[in-house]
Amino acid sequence: MINRLLKFRSQKGAALVEFALVALMLFTIVFGMVEFSRVWMLLGIMNGAVRVGARYAAILPDVEDNLDKVTTKVTDVLSASSIPAGDIEKIEIDLSQSPTMGTPITVRVEVTFHSFFGDLFPRLNNLSLKAACCMRREI
């Protein structure tokens, strides 16, 4: 009878150690999925913002004089999605040619991603994400 109790007690300790190891791996995978999802969401928001900016620039009559309006439009879309202005590193509007009908206009944005779990995933902390969209002038 005593041998059974000792055997059961030693298996309890082994199960606790196994749970600790498995739980550590499980939580690391779950937290990694959360962080990856946040990066993916931010990229989607950035793509939407540069698309809005490029569309606005494509239909703006005097775009070369109003580049600040395009920049404000992109910043407004990003801030409406709760991205702080301090995280926006750079917004570029590329008018490589004279802005006539049919010439391309490219809007680029660069945003810093801050990880919730910076110590767990140090490569994701302060990650610089980039998005771009190109549209042709319509006016």
Sequence and secondary structure as in RCSB ss.txt:
>XXXX:A:sequence
MINRLLKFRSQKGAALVEFALVALMLFTIVFGMVEFSRVWMLLGIMNGAVRVGARYAAILPDVEDNLDKVTTKVT
DVLSASSIPAGDIEKIEIDLSQSPTMGTPITVRVEVTFHSFFGDLFPRLNNLSLKAACCMRREI
>XXXX:A:secstr
 HHHHHHHHHHHHHHHHHHHHHHHHHHHHHHHHHHHHHHHHHHHHHHHHHHHHHHHHHH TTGGG HHHHHHHHH
HHHHHTT  GGGEEEEEEE  S   TT EEEEEEEEEE  TTTTT TTTTTEEEEEEEEEE   
